[in-house]
């Protein structure tokens, strides 16, 4: 897959704490392995604290803050999960606006595990089919989406392509699909 994402700029949107580490690092590595350009975006500058479920894991340097970016800065967006990560992220107005604007701009978005909470907050789930960690089923349905229990779901019934997966066990399929989908994006000038 080397070269597949050459020049494609991908925002990886996280809160400053509570990210499930493997849901950050595996997509990041998949993007790098395909020569894409990932950028870690969080509400505050400094570092983002990842977790291995409930245990502290590594810290990652934040490249840009949610207040300093727009949909014009990226060709695609990835939202990792972790329970605390999207719960905090959906409270950041700039993060929610970035997600909404990526959808409205027709740019692909890939989301895993609890990440769809931010999509619900952004109001971009209605009429879409997606998967997530099973406990989000009711939130997605209440927001007008259709929840399915599948390893990876690609939904094109909206202004953009939405890729979703349920959990860390789905990361291989999730990463493969996001690289494949993101390779067809129009690059930001």
C-alpha positions in Angstrom: 0.0 0.0 0.0 3.0 2.3 -0.1 2.3 5.4 -2.0 -1.5 4.9 -2.0 -2.1 8.0 0.2 0.9 10.1 -1.1 0.1 13.7 -0.3 -3.2 13.0 1.4 -3.6 15.1 4.6 -5.6 13.3 7.3 -6.7 14.8 10.6 -6.8 12.4 13.5 -9.2 14.0 15.9 -8.9 13.2 19.6 -9.6 14.7 23.0 -6.5 15.4 25.1 -7.2 12.3 27.2 -9.0 9.0 27.1 -8.1 7.8 23.6 -7.9 4.0 23.2 -4.3 3.8 22.2 -4.5 1.0 19.6 -7.4 2.8 17.9 -5.1 5.8 17.4 -1.8 4.0 16.6 -3.0 1.4 14.2 -4.8 3.8 11.8 -2.0 6.3 12.2 0.5 3.6 11.2 -1.7 2.5 8.3 -1.8 6.1 7.0 2.0 6.4 7.3 2.5 3.1 5.7 0.5 4.3 2.7 2.6 7.6 2.6 -0.3 9.7 3.9 0.2 12.7 6.1 -1.5 12.3 9.5 -1.9 15.2 11.9 -3.0 14.8 15.5 -5.7 17.4 16.3 -7.0 18.0 19.9 -8.8 20.8 21.8 -5.6 21.8 23.7 -2.0 22.1 22.7 0.6 19.8 24.2 -0.1 16.1 24.5 -2.9 13.7 24.2 -3.0 10.9 26.8 -3.9 7.5 25.5 -5.2 4.5 27.4 -5.1 0.7 27.2 -8.7 0.3 28.2 -8.7 1.8 31.7 -4.9 1.9 32.2 -2.7 4.9 31.3 -0.7 4.3 28.2 1.5 6.6 26.0 1.2 10.3 25.4 1.2 11.7 21.9 2.2 15.2 20.7 -0.7 17.3 19.4 0.1 18.9 16.0 -2.8 21.3 15.8 -5.7 22.4 18.0 -9.4 22.2 17.1 -9.6 26.0 17.2 -6.8 26.4 14.7 -8.0 24.0 12.0 -10.9 23.8 9.5 -12.2 21.2 7.0 -10.1 23.0 4.4 -6.9 21.7 6.1 -7.6 18.0 5.6 -8.6 15.6 2.9 -10.1 13.1 5.3 -10.7 12.6 9.1 -10.2 9.7 11.6 -11.9 9.6 15.0 -10.5 6.9 17.3 -12.5 5.7 20.2 -12.1 5.0 23.9 -15.0 5.8 26.2 -13.7 9.1 27.6 -12.2 10.4 24.4 -15.4 11.0 22.4 -17.4 12.0 25.5 -14.9 14.8 26.0 -14.6 15.6 22.3 -18.3 16.1 21.8 -18.2 18.9 24.4 -15.6 20.9 22.3 -17.6 23.1 19.9 -14.6 23.4 17.6 -14.2 19.7 17.3 -17.9 19.2 16.7 -17.8 22.0 14.0 -14.8 20.3 12.3 -16.7 17.0 12.1 -19.8 18.6 10.7 -17.8 20.7 8.2 -15.9 17.6 7.0 -19.3 15.9 6.3 -20.7 19.0 4.5 -17.6 19.3 2.4 -18.0 15.7 1.2 -14.8 14.5 2.7 -14.5 10.9 4.0 -14.5 10.2 7.7 -13.5 7.0 9.5 -14.7 6.4 13.0 -14.3 3.4 15.4 -15.7 2.1 18.7 -17.2 4.9 20.8 -16.2 7.6 18.3 -19.7 8.0 16.8 -20.8 9.9 19.9 -19.0 12.9 18.3 -21.0 12.3 15.1 -24.2 12.2 17.0 -23.3 15.6 18.6 -22.4 17.0 15.2 -25.9 16.0 13.8 -24.5 14.0 10.9 -25.9 10.5 11.7 -29.5 10.9 10.4 -30.1 8.7 7.4 -26.7 7.0 7.7 -25.9 3.3 8.4 -23.0 2.7 10.8 -21.6 0.5 13.4 -19.9 1.2 16.7 -19.4 -0.3 20.2 -22.8 -1.9 20.9 -23.7 0.5 23.7 -24.0 3.3 21.2 -26.9 1.6 19.4 -29.6 3.6 21.1 -27.8 6.9 20.7 -27.3 6.3 17.0 -31.0 5.2 16.5 -32.2 8.3 18.5 -30.1 10.5 16.2 -31.8 9.0 13.1 -29.1 6.6 12.1 -29.3 2.8 11.5 -27.0 0.7 13.6 -25.7 -2.6 12.4 -23.4 -5.2 14.0 -20.7 -5.6 11.4 -16.9 -5.5 11.4 -16.7 -2.5 9.0 -19.5 -0.5 7.4 -19.0 1.9 4.5 -22.0 4.3 4.1 -22.3 6.5 1.1 -25.9 7.6 1.6 -25.0 11.1 2.7 -22.8 14.0 1.6 -19.6 12.0 2.2 -18.3 8.4 2.7 -18.5 7.3 6.3 -16.4 4.3 7.5 -17.2 2.8 10.9 -16.1 -0.2 12.9 -17.1 -1.6 16.3 -13.9 -2.3 18.3 -10.2 -2.9 18.4 -10.7 -6.5 17.0 -11.9 -4.8 13.8 -8.9 -2.6 13.3 -7.3 -4.7 10.5 -10.5 -4.3 8.3 -11.0 -0.7 9.5 -7.5 0.3 8.5 -7.6 -1.5 5.2 -10.9 0.2 4.3 -9.9 3.7 5.4 -6.7 3.5 3.3 -8.7 2.3 0.3 -11.4 4.9 0.7 -9.0 7.8 1.5 -6.9 7.0 -1.6 -9.7 8.3 -3.8 -9.9 11.7 -2.1 -9.1 15.0 -3.8 -6.1 16.4 -2.2 -6.1 19.8 -0.5 -4.2 22.3 -2.5 
